[in-house]
Amino acid sequence: MWALAGQGGLSFEPAELVRFATRVAVYRLEGRRFGVTQSLTDSVWSVAATLEAALVPLGTRDFRVELCVRAHASLLRPRFEIDGFGAIYRVPPGGMAGVVRVAWRID
């Protein structure tokens, strides 16, 4: 399988130590199976919305560390199937992640 994705979103910082963000991501997924007598491929689109809350415990003009909690929900949930076998992969309905982000600015 491989995926190609793009996303866009908005970010809001009500204070120096806090940041909120929302994004919409669009994924193009392709699965390929190589068999003895034939090759099988399938491709689908997936769309997911993401919300993120971040605490910035260390931040300067050129460097910052963020501790984030991110949740996402799949709005379009495709699946890959094999005839006679059923679904072999389905995009999950949602999930959560903890993220540590380190960023620095280069002028």
N, C-alpha and C positions, 0 to 999 in steps of 0.2 A: 504494500500500500504506500501511497505517497499523498501529500496534501500541499496545496497552495492556498495561502490565506491573505486576506486584507482586512484591516479594521479601521474604524474611525470613532472618535468619541469626544467627550467634553471632560474637562477637569476643573475643579473648584477648590480654592484654598481659603477657607474662612479665617484661618490664623496661620502663623508661621509653622506651627507644629502639627497641623492637621491638613490632609488633602483627601478629597473625594473625587471619584472618577466613574464615568459610565461609558461603555463602548458597545458597539455592534460589530461583530466579526462575521465575515463570509468566507467559507472554506469550500474548496473544490477538492474532493477526495476521489482517488482512483485506486481500484484494486485489480490486480492481475494474477492469474494463475496459469502456470505453464504445465500442461499435461503431456502425456505420451502421444496422444493422437490429435489433441487440439489445445489451443490457448484460449482462455476465457478472460474477458475484461469487463469491468463495469465502472461507471463514474457517476457521482452524485454531487449535489450541492448541499451544504449545511449552513444554517444561520444560528448564531448564538448571541445573547445579550449578557453583558458583564457589568457588575457593580463592584467597586473597590473602595475601601477605606484605609487610609495610611496614616501612621504616626511617624513624624520626622524627628527622632531624638537627637540627631546631629545634622546640622545644616549650616553651610556658609555660602558665600556668593558663588563659589566654584565647585563645591563638593557637598554631597548630602547622602545620608543613609535613611532609608525608609523601611518600616515594618508594616506590611500590608496584610489585609484579609480580603480575599477576592471570592466572589460567588458568581456562578454563571448558570444560565438556563438556555437549553437548546430550543429554539423556536421552530426549527425544521429538523426532524430527526430521521435521516435516511438510514437504510440498512442494506447490507450486501447479503445476497442469498445464493444458494446453490440448489439447482433443481433436484428434487428428491431428498434433499438433506435439510433444507430450511435456512433460517438466518444464521450467518456465521459471524456477523459483526453488526451491531446497531449502535448509533451514536447515543451516549448516555443522556438522560433528560436534564441533568444538571450536576453541579459539583461545587466544591469549595477548596481553597488552597491558601496556605500561608506563604508569603513571599518576603524575602529580604532583598532589597534593591539598593545597590550602591551606584551612584551617578556622579560624574564630574564633567565640568564644562571646559572645553578647549577652545580658546579664542584664536 
